[in-house]
Amino acid sequence: MRPIPIKNPLTKPARVPEAKLSSRDRLLNAGKVLFAKHGFDKTSTVEIARAAGTSESQLMKHFGNKEGLLEALFDKGWTPMTDSLLFIHKIPSGREKLQWLLELVLATVDRDQQLKHIMMLEGRRIRREGSVVRATGPYMKVVQLADSILAEMRASGELRNDLSLQAVRSALLGMFESLIRDQVMAERMDFPARYTADDIKKIFPIVLKAFAPK
């Protein structure tokens, strides 16, 4: 397996002093901390603005509303892996590409534990208003890339012809997302999911074999 071309993926980005940050970045940092600690629904825009040392009107100016702030956090979380996605086309095997994509996503979400908790617990939750936070642009690139790899695998005979490619993609990404979410639940509420990222990596190729031609 080729190394993931992402610099120090498991370390946190360098911290910039709050005094040097723009009001937008301070709001992002405050929202991340409060959403991770209290949850999206239990965090108010007033609390976020106060923690950021700015006004609620600045939050509305930059993000429109609280959901806009949450979406911006998701964009910020997925963006570091965007450049690395370009490398994947140099990997010849479709199976290796999927395994590499898995490891890249794992490295990305593990860079920031607070953001990981927010992504896993808040990303798909339907709000009281009946809406759901949209899938952000960087994450949609992951989905589109997975679809492309699966189509390539089918063309090369690595994938069964009687299965919907979108169903296979949703099954694989859904399983993967659930494995990470259960890790988060284990950290927050002693949920029985005390496995590691290496354990997840071992499961993925085993499951992928079920979609191979007989």
BAFILO-947943 format. One record per residue (C-alpha): x negated, y, z; residue number from 1. Coordinates in Angstrom, 3 decimals, padded with zeros to 6 digits. Layout:
{xx=X | yy=Y | zz=Z | seq=NUM}
...
***
This chain:
{xx=000.000 | yy=000.000 | zz=000.000 | seq=1}
{xx=-001.384 | yy=003.387 | zz=-001.001 | seq=2}
{xx=-001.881 | yy=006.038 | zz=001.704 | seq=3}
{xx=000.797 | yy=008.684 | zz=002.050 | seq=4}
{xx=-000.541 | yy=012.000 | zz=000.701 | seq=5}
{xx=000.798 | yy=014.174 | zz=003.487 | seq=6}
{xx=-001.658 | yy=015.889 | zz=005.810 | seq=7}
{xx=-001.458 | yy=014.645 | zz=009.401 | seq=8}
{xx=002.225 | yy=013.611 | zz=009.009 | seq=9}
{xx=002.647 | yy=012.570 | zz=012.638 | seq=10}
{xx=001.313 | yy=015.802 | zz=014.139 | seq=11}
{xx=003.363 | yy=018.883 | zz=014.801 | seq=12}
{xx=002.842 | yy=021.958 | zz=012.608 | seq=13}
{xx=000.615 | yy=024.683 | zz=014.077 | seq=14}
{xx=002.614 | yy=026.808 | zz=016.486 | seq=15}
{xx=002.877 | yy=030.517 | zz=015.687 | seq=16}
{xx=003.388 | yy=032.881 | zz=018.670 | seq=17}
{xx=007.045 | yy=033.939 | zz=018.949 | seq=18}
{xx=006.058 | yy=037.614 | zz=018.913 | seq=19}
{xx=004.669 | yy=037.210 | zz=015.394 | seq=20}
{xx=007.709 | yy=035.433 | zz=014.000 | seq=21}
{xx=010.497 | yy=037.101 | zz=012.040 | seq=22}
{xx=013.985 | yy=037.194 | zz=013.542 | seq=23}
{xx=014.993 | yy=034.470 | zz=011.057 | seq=24}
{xx=012.236 | yy=032.124 | zz=012.214 | seq=25}
{xx=012.984 | yy=032.839 | zz=015.882 | seq=26}
{xx=016.624 | yy=031.959 | zz=015.256 | seq=27}
{xx=015.578 | yy=028.710 | zz=013.576 | seq=28}
{xx=013.357 | yy=027.799 | zz=016.528 | seq=29}
{xx=016.012 | yy=028.685 | zz=019.085 | seq=30}
{xx=018.703 | yy=026.785 | zz=017.185 | seq=31}
{xx=016.485 | yy=023.716 | zz=016.947 | seq=32}
{xx=015.758 | yy=023.680 | zz=020.677 | seq=33}
{xx=019.381 | yy=024.264 | zz=021.722 | seq=34}
{xx=020.945 | yy=021.881 | zz=019.180 | seq=35}
{xx=018.518 | yy=019.146 | zz=020.243 | seq=36}
{xx=019.198 | yy=019.731 | zz=023.941 | seq=37}
{xx=022.944 | yy=020.436 | zz=024.019 | seq=38}
{xx=024.259 | yy=019.366 | zz=020.615 | seq=39}
{xx=025.698 | yy=021.453 | zz=017.790 | seq=40}
{xx=029.243 | yy=021.749 | zz=019.144 | seq=41}
{xx=028.161 | yy=022.810 | zz=022.641 | seq=42}
{xx=025.781 | yy=025.513 | zz=021.443 | seq=43}
{xx=027.175 | yy=028.976 | zz=020.687 | seq=44}
{xx=025.809 | yy=031.591 | zz=018.308 | seq=45}
{xx=025.539 | yy=033.969 | zz=021.267 | seq=46}
{xx=023.257 | yy=031.516 | zz=023.106 | seq=47}
{xx=021.089 | yy=031.044 | zz=020.025 | seq=48}
{xx=020.716 | yy=034.792 | zz=019.465 | seq=49}
{xx=019.891 | yy=035.385 | zz=023.137 | seq=50}
{xx=017.241 | yy=032.633 | zz=023.129 | seq=51}
{xx=015.759 | yy=034.091 | zz=019.936 | seq=52}
{xx=015.586 | yy=037.577 | zz=021.419 | seq=53}
{xx=017.761 | yy=039.050 | zz=018.702 | seq=54}
{xx=021.423 | yy=039.774 | zz=017.956 | seq=55}
{xx=024.275 | yy=037.567 | zz=016.818 | seq=56}
{xx=024.659 | yy=039.853 | zz=013.790 | seq=57}
{xx=021.140 | yy=038.845 | zz=012.689 | seq=58}
{xx=022.176 | yy=035.193 | zz=012.783 | seq=59}
{xx=025.176 | yy=035.976 | zz=010.582 | seq=60}
{xx=022.981 | yy=038.032 | zz=008.245 | seq=61}
{xx=020.447 | yy=035.270 | zz=007.691 | seq=62}
{xx=022.628 | yy=032.151 | zz=007.845 | seq=63}
{xx=026.285 | yy=033.174 | zz=007.565 | seq=64}
{xx=027.353 | yy=031.055 | zz=010.536 | seq=65}
{xx=026.172 | yy=028.307 | zz=012.856 | seq=66}
{xx=026.544 | yy=025.611 | zz=010.198 | seq=67}
{xx=024.382 | yy=027.678 | zz=007.850 | seq=68}
{xx=021.680 | yy=027.698 | zz=010.509 | seq=69}
{xx=021.957 | yy=023.921 | zz=010.874 | seq=70}
{xx=021.626 | yy=023.455 | zz=007.108 | seq=71}
{xx=018.551 | yy=025.702 | zz=007.089 | seq=72}
{xx=017.006 | yy=023.507 | zz=009.785 | seq=73}
{xx=017.631 | yy=020.413 | zz=007.664 | seq=74}
{xx=016.058 | yy=022.116 | zz=004.638 | seq=75}
{xx=013.030 | yy=023.036 | zz=006.732 | seq=76}
{xx=012.739 | yy=019.475 | zz=008.005 | seq=77}
{xx=012.811 | yy=017.777 | zz=004.595 | seq=78}
{xx=010.777 | yy=020.351 | zz=002.651 | seq=79}
{xx=007.266 | yy=019.199 | zz=003.814 | seq=80}
{xx=007.697 | yy=015.919 | zz=001.928 | seq=81}
{xx=008.747 | yy=017.549 | zz=-001.373 | seq=82}
{xx=005.232 | yy=017.950 | zz=-002.769 | seq=83}
{xx=004.343 | yy=014.403 | zz=-001.786 | seq=84}
{xx=007.225 | yy=013.021 | zz=-003.859 | seq=85}
{xx=005.290 | yy=013.931 | zz=-007.010 | seq=86}
{xx=002.682 | yy=011.300 | zz=-006.123 | seq=87}
{xx=005.143 | yy=008.422 | zz=-006.254 | seq=88}
{xx=005.159 | yy=008.221 | zz=-010.040 | seq=89}
{xx=001.544 | yy=007.021 | zz=-009.928 | seq=90}
{xx=002.620 | yy=003.825 | zz=-008.143 | seq=91}
{xx=003.311 | yy=001.108 | zz=-010.746 | seq=92}
{xx=005.618 | yy=-001.234 | zz=-008.799 | seq=93}
{xx=009.214 | yy=-000.276 | zz=-008.032 | seq=94}
{xx=009.123 | yy=-002.308 | zz=-004.842 | seq=95}
{xx=005.978 | yy=-000.481 | zz=-003.718 | seq=96}
{xx=007.578 | yy=002.851 | zz=-004.586 | seq=97}
{xx=010.549 | yy=002.154 | zz=-002.333 | seq=98}
{xx=008.286 | yy=001.031 | zz=000.500 | seq=99}
{xx=006.170 | yy=004.165 | zz=000.047 | seq=100}
{xx=009.286 | yy=006.374 | zz=000.054 | seq=101}
{xx=010.382 | yy=004.738 | zz=003.315 | seq=102}
{xx=007.029 | yy=005.451 | zz=004.955 | seq=103}
{xx=007.051 | yy=009.037 | zz=003.714 | seq=104}
{xx=010.507 | yy=009.650 | zz=005.210 | seq=105}
{xx=009.408 | yy=008.068 | zz=008.502 | seq=106}
{xx=006.320 | yy=010.291 | zz=008.612 | seq=107}
{xx=008.425 | yy=013.358 | zz=007.852 | seq=108}
{xx=011.065 | yy=012.842 | zz=010.557 | seq=109}
{xx=008.413 | yy=011.950 | zz=013.135 | seq=110}
{xx=006.591 | yy=015.265 | zz=012.664 | seq=111}
{xx=009.112 | yy=017.071 | zz=014.887 | seq=112}
{xx=011.027 | yy=015.072 | zz=017.486 | seq=113}
{xx=013.595 | yy=017.798 | zz=018.190 | seq=114}
{xx=014.397 | yy=018.091 | zz=014.501 | seq=115}
{xx=014.543 | yy=014.303 | zz=014.228 | seq=116}
{xx=017.215 | yy=014.192 | zz=016.934 | seq=117}
{xx=019.247 | yy=016.904 | zz=015.201 | seq=118}
{xx=018.981 | yy=015.255 | zz=011.775 | seq=119}
{xx=020.088 | yy=011.863 | zz=013.066 | seq=120}
{xx=022.865 | yy=012.998 | zz=015.425 | seq=121}
{xx=024.295 | yy=016.049 | zz=013.643 | seq=122}
{xx=023.683 | yy=015.503 | zz=009.929 | seq=123}
{xx=026.837 | yy=013.549 | zz=009.079 | seq=124}
{xx=029.209 | yy=014.612 | zz=011.835 | seq=125}
{xx=032.530 | yy=016.121 | zz=010.728 | seq=126}
{xx=033.292 | yy=019.431 | zz=012.437 | seq=127}
{xx=036.511 | yy=020.486 | zz=014.104 | seq=128}
{xx=037.332 | yy=022.544 | zz=011.023 | seq=129}
{xx=037.309 | yy=019.356 | zz=008.929 | seq=130}
{xx=034.125 | yy=020.155 | zz=007.031 | seq=131}
{xx=030.798 | yy=018.368 | zz=007.049 | seq=132}
{xx=027.361 | yy=019.868 | zz=006.605 | seq=133}
{xx=026.314 | yy=019.353 | zz=002.995 | seq=134}
{xx=023.412 | yy=017.152 | zz=001.975 | seq=135}
{xx=020.537 | yy=019.592 | zz=001.618 | seq=136}
{xx=018.478 | yy=020.020 | zz=-001.538 | seq=137}
{xx=015.285 | yy=018.285 | zz=-000.321 | seq=138}
{xx=017.264 | yy=015.291 | zz=000.971 | seq=139}
{xx=019.146 | yy=015.034 | zz=-002.334 | seq=140}
{xx=015.749 | yy=014.700 | zz=-004.020 | seq=141}
{xx=015.169 | yy=011.614 | zz=-001.878 | seq=142}
{xx=018.541 | yy=010.202 | zz=-002.982 | seq=143}
{xx=017.869 | yy=010.956 | zz=-006.658 | seq=144}
{xx=014.407 | yy=009.449 | zz=-006.444 | seq=145}
{xx=015.762 | yy=006.302 | zz=-004.822 | seq=146}
{xx=018.331 | yy=005.997 | zz=-007.646 | seq=147}
{xx=015.572 | yy=006.420 | zz=-010.216 | seq=148}
{xx=013.389 | yy=003.761 | zz=-008.601 | seq=149}
{xx=016.269 | yy=001.285 | zz=-008.389 | seq=150}
{xx=017.094 | yy=001.841 | zz=-012.074 | seq=151}
{xx=013.441 | yy=001.212 | zz=-012.906 | seq=152}
{xx=013.480 | yy=-001.967 | zz=-010.838 | seq=153}
{xx=016.557 | yy=-003.238 | zz=-012.658 | seq=154}
{xx=014.975 | yy=-002.521 | zz=-016.042 | seq=155}
{xx=011.852 | yy=-004.484 | zz=-015.023 | seq=156}
{xx=013.871 | yy=-007.437 | zz=-013.696 | seq=157}
{xx=013.207 | yy=-006.779 | zz=-009.994 | seq=158}
{xx=016.873 | yy=-006.111 | zz=-009.160 | seq=159}
{xx=020.087 | yy=-008.055 | zz=-009.758 | seq=160}
{xx=022.276 | yy=-006.893 | zz=-012.651 | seq=161}
{xx=025.634 | yy=-007.547 | zz=-010.947 | seq=162}
{xx=025.253 | yy=-004.905 | zz=-008.238 | seq=163}
{xx=026.050 | yy=-001.190 | zz=-008.316 | seq=164}
{xx=022.798 | yy=000.769 | zz=-008.091 | seq=165}
{xx=024.495 | yy=003.448 | zz=-005.991 | seq=166}
{xx=025.853 | yy=000.799 | zz=-003.623 | seq=167}
{xx=022.374 | yy=-000.696 | zz=-003.256 | seq=168}
{xx=020.890 | yy=002.730 | zz=-002.584 | seq=169}
{xx=023.538 | yy=003.560 | zz=000.018 | seq=170}
{xx=023.014 | yy=000.175 | zz=001.677 | seq=171}
{xx=019.242 | yy=000.649 | zz=001.911 | seq=172}
{xx=019.238 | yy=004.302 | zz=002.965 | seq=173}
{xx=022.186 | yy=003.750 | zz=005.320 | seq=174}
{xx=020.387 | yy=000.887 | zz=007.046 | seq=175}
{xx=017.233 | yy=002.942 | zz=007.282 | seq=176}
{xx=019.062 | yy=005.969 | zz=008.681 | seq=177}
{xx=020.852 | yy=003.811 | zz=011.260 | seq=178}
{xx=017.568 | yy=002.302 | zz=012.424 | seq=179}
{xx=016.131 | yy=005.767 | zz=013.057 | seq=180}
{xx=019.351 | yy=007.024 | zz=014.680 | seq=181}
{xx=019.370 | yy=004.089 | zz=017.099 | seq=182}
{xx=015.787 | yy=004.984 | zz=018.050 | seq=183}
{xx=017.014 | yy=008.469 | zz=018.920 | seq=184}
{xx=019.887 | yy=007.047 | zz=020.958 | seq=185}
{xx=017.424 | yy=004.848 | zz=022.832 | seq=186}
{xx=015.471 | yy=007.938 | zz=023.838 | seq=187}
{xx=018.550 | yy=009.898 | zz=024.905 | seq=188}
{xx=020.801 | yy=007.336 | zz=026.582 | seq=189}
{xx=018.844 | yy=004.103 | zz=027.106 | seq=190}
{xx=020.438 | yy=002.475 | zz=024.039 | seq=191}
{xx=018.886 | yy=-000.993 | zz=023.395 | seq=192}
{xx=016.721 | yy=-000.076 | zz=020.391 | seq=193}
{xx=013.143 | yy=-000.157 | zz=021.675 | seq=194}
{xx=011.429 | yy=-000.813 | zz=018.366 | seq=195}
{xx=008.731 | yy=001.126 | zz=016.561 | seq=196}
{xx=008.244 | yy=002.635 | zz=013.115 | seq=197}
{xx=006.106 | yy=-000.404 | zz=012.252 | seq=198}
{xx=009.050 | yy=-002.663 | zz=013.123 | seq=199}
{xx=011.229 | yy=-000.701 | zz=010.673 | seq=200}
{xx=008.605 | yy=-001.047 | zz=007.944 | seq=201}
{xx=008.600 | yy=-004.839 | zz=008.376 | seq=202}
{xx=012.390 | yy=-005.104 | zz=008.012 | seq=203}
{xx=012.722 | yy=-003.087 | zz=004.802 | seq=204}
{xx=010.959 | yy=-005.489 | zz=002.358 | seq=205}
{xx=012.799 | yy=-008.461 | zz=003.865 | seq=206}
{xx=016.164 | yy=-006.809 | zz=003.207 | seq=207}
{xx=015.076 | yy=-005.687 | zz=-000.260 | seq=208}
{xx=014.487 | yy=-009.324 | zz=-001.256 | seq=209}
{xx=018.239 | yy=-009.943 | zz=-000.929 | seq=210}
{xx=018.811 | yy=-007.705 | zz=-003.950 | seq=211}
{xx=016.290 | yy=-009.506 | zz=-006.155 | seq=212}
{xx=017.444 | yy=-011.877 | zz=-008.943 | seq=213}
{xx=017.908 | yy=-015.473 | zz=-007.841 | seq=214}
***
